[in-house]
Amino acid sequence: MSAPAAATDVAVVGGGIVGLATALALATGEGGERRTVVVLEAEPELARHQSGRNSGVIHSGLPYRPGSLKAELAVEGREAMFRFCAEQGLPAERCGKVVVAVDAAELPGLAELERRGRANGLAGLTRLDPAGLRALEPHATGVAALHVPETGIADFAAVVRALARRVAEEGGEVRTSARLTAARREAGRWHLATTAGPLTAGFLVNCAGLQSDRVARLAGAEPGVRIVPFRGDYFELAPEARELVRGLIYPVADAALPFLGVHLTRTVHGTVEAGPNAVPAAGRHAYLWRRASAGDLAASLAWPGTWRLYTRLWRTGMREMLRSAVPAAFAREARRLVPELRREHLQRGRCGIRAQAVDRQGRLVDDFHLVRGEGAIHVVNAPSPAATASLAIGRRLARWVAQG
């Protein structure tokens, strides 16, 4: 005879930074009342995917469309993240960043970023001339720049571990190696089958990241989008080249794409990374090319939006693939910001895979995409700045759970 299913008020699928922040908000009653919560993490350990494979930047809210969820939650979440890191004794630094226009053609884009930043409440923005840029970043070159002092850096994998610890302290449970395999709604409760045993819950919150669209469909919801994974490769600057970057140096990104372009980022551990690029990944967990997933590739190609996306952006994709495959091409892109960088300064580093939602028309979803169902909320698109905004996202979701 099988053991009876454990029961909880809320089951959170996904033990990444957004899922754990949501669990903490539920357990502490930030949605209005304290809830019992169980987090289901498919992997045997936390922070294996996006939460542990990102740039570590606490974003200011600069580039996001005013009025969007990204803009609102990044600004709120930024300050909450700095406070959480201070309270938990985690490394974090408000180091600021510069966004550099390398030539006159990029000045309109820089002006649009400044407009968005001011609309999003960034009071510290400063427009820099070339001399002002050199005062902050002596090795960077451009015709103008924006200084964004609100931007910072943290170790988000350490944040994940601290969140899990706080959830446990508040009476919640984080189950690893607990992949969701079936979900059924009956008599006002969810009956969940997982690889760690059965569970019943009154409410389901889907924060499954790279698997979020699949979890939504497993729970009977149609998210209207599919996750198309994009791989981002980082290079690390050799120790002798780290002095070329004091803080964070960003390009003027293409406003039509939800990617920031190749940038230079000092980490809380003292290293400097360059990247990432953005190329279609061979699988949702294909951190090594030889681990391509035929099933993931087939699923991406079966979605009509994927073909429409590739048809429209194939030139951009080819440039990104060239930079990924040829380090010299990557170095040329980084040298636009810091001309003294040389190919030999760049060492192959880690990579990450971004869960990017694509709609049926082939558009890259540019904002957080939340889908409500009966007794459920599905977070189907939560790319950058989701780590920055995670605590604010968690509080928002906890309030929605309270509203039923």
DABELPE-V658232 format. One record per helix or strand of 2 or more residues. SS is the DSSP state (A for helix, B for strand). FROM is the first residue (numbers start at 1). TO is the last residue. If there is no record, write none. Layout:
BEGIN
ss->SS from->FROM to->TO
ss->SS from->FROM to->TO
END
This chain:
BEGIN
ss->B from->6 to->13
ss->A from->17 to->28
ss->B from->37 to->40
ss->A from->50 to->52
ss->B from->57 to->58
ss->A from->69 to->88
ss->B from->92 to->93
ss->B from->97 to->101
ss->A from->104 to->119
ss->B from->126 to->128
ss->A from->130 to->136
ss->B from->144 to->148
ss->B from->152 to->154
ss->A from->156 to->169
ss->B from->173 to->175
ss->B from->180 to->186
ss->B from->189 to->194
ss->B from->199 to->206
ss->A from->209 to->218
ss->B from->225 to->237
ss->A from->239 to->244
ss->B from->248 to->251
ss->B from->263 to->266
ss->B from->272 to->275
ss->B from->279 to->280
ss->A from->289 to->291
ss->A from->294 to->302
ss->A from->304 to->325
ss->A from->327 to->335
ss->A from->343 to->345
ss->B from->346 to->359
ss->B from->369 to->373
ss->B from->376 to->381
ss->A from->386 to->403
END
